[in-house]
Amino acid sequence: MPQASVGTTGLQITGKNSARKSIVFLHAGTANNIYIDIIPVGSISSSNAGIRLRANDAIVITAQDDGISTVISAWSAIADAGTNTLIYFEGVE
C-alpha cells in the first residue's frame, strides 16, 4: 500500500481521482496526531482539518457514506509534531 511521511507542513496525499469509490487512511505511528481533509495543501492545519487520526487509528471514507464529491477529491494531511507514517489505499472501480 502507498504511504506518506507526514510532518508539520501540509502535504498532498492524493490527487483528484474520479474513479475512486473509497479511500482508507491508517496512521501507522505510535505517537502524535495526523489531520486529513480535502482542504488544499497550502491551507490545511491541525485546527481546520476535519479528521484527526491518533496513533494506530484508521478511517474508511466511502462514496456511499460520505458522498462522491468528497471521495474523489484531492486529500491533504498535516501532523501536530514529528514525522509520521500515513498508509492509504484507494478503492477504484
C-alpha positions as CSV (number, residue, x, y, z in Angstrom):
1,M,0.0,0.0,0.0
2,P,1.2,3.5,-0.6
3,Q,2.4,5.5,2.3
4,A,3.5,9.1,3.0
5,S,5.7,10.7,5.7
6,V,3.5,13.4,7.2
7,G,5.1,16.3,9.2
8,T,4.2,19.7,10.4
9,T,4.0,21.1,6.9
10,G,0.9,20.3,4.8
11,L,1.4,17.5,2.3
12,Q,-0.9,16.4,-0.6
13,I,-1.6,12.7,-0.2
14,T,-3.7,12.0,-3.3
15,G,-4.8,13.9,-6.3
16,K,-8.4,14.1,-7.5
17,N,-9.5,10.8,-8.9
18,S,-12.9,10.4,-10.5
19,A,-12.6,6.6,-10.5
20,R,-12.1,6.4,-6.7
21,K,-15.1,4.9,-4.8
22,S,-13.4,4.7,-1.3
23,I,-10.2,5.6,0.5
24,V,-8.7,4.2,3.6
25,F,-6.2,6.1,5.8
26,L,-4.1,4.4,8.6
27,H,-1.9,6.3,11.0
28,A,0.9,3.7,11.4
29,G,2.8,5.7,14.0
30,T,2.9,5.3,17.8
31,A,2.6,8.9,18.8
32,N,1.3,12.3,17.6
33,N,-1.8,13.1,15.5
34,I,-2.3,13.3,11.8
35,Y,-5.0,15.5,10.4
36,I,-6.6,14.9,7.0
37,D,-9.1,16.7,4.8
38,I,-9.9,17.8,1.3
39,I,-8.5,21.3,2.2
40,P,-5.8,22.4,-0.3
41,V,-2.3,21.6,0.9
42,G,-1.3,25.2,1.4
43,S,-4.3,25.9,3.7
44,I,-4.5,22.7,5.8
45,S,-3.7,23.0,9.5
46,S,-4.3,20.9,12.6
47,S,-7.0,23.4,13.6
48,N,-9.1,23.4,10.4
49,A,-8.8,19.8,9.2
50,G,-12.0,17.7,9.7
51,I,-10.5,14.3,10.5
52,R,-7.9,13.6,13.3
53,L,-6.2,10.2,13.4
54,R,-4.4,9.3,16.6
55,A,-1.6,6.8,16.6
56,N,-2.8,3.5,15.1
57,D,-6.2,5.0,14.1
58,A,-7.8,4.3,10.7
59,I,-10.7,5.7,8.8
60,V,-12.6,4.4,5.8
61,I,-14.3,7.1,3.6
62,T,-16.8,5.8,1.0
63,A,-18.9,7.4,-1.7
64,Q,-22.0,5.8,-0.2
65,D,-21.5,7.2,3.3
66,D,-19.6,10.4,2.6
67,G,-20.6,11.4,-0.9
68,I,-18.8,11.0,-4.2
69,S,-17.5,14.6,-4.3
70,T,-15.7,14.1,-1.0
71,V,-14.2,10.7,-2.0
72,I,-12.9,11.8,-5.4
73,S,-11.3,15.0,-4.1
74,A,-7.6,15.5,-3.6
75,W,-6.6,14.8,0.1
76,S,-4.0,16.6,2.2
77,A,-2.5,15.8,5.6
78,I,-0.5,17.5,8.4
79,A,0.8,16.3,11.7
80,D,0.9,18.1,15.0
81,A,4.5,17.0,15.7
82,G,7.3,14.9,14.3
83,T,7.3,12.8,11.1
84,N,4.5,10.2,11.0
85,T,3.7,7.4,8.6
86,L,0.3,7.5,6.9
87,I,-0.7,4.5,4.9
88,Y,-3.5,4.8,2.4
89,F,-5.5,2.7,-0.1
90,E,-7.7,4.0,-2.9
91,G,-10.6,1.7,-3.9
92,V,-11.2,2.3,-7.6
93,E,-13.7,0.9,-10.0
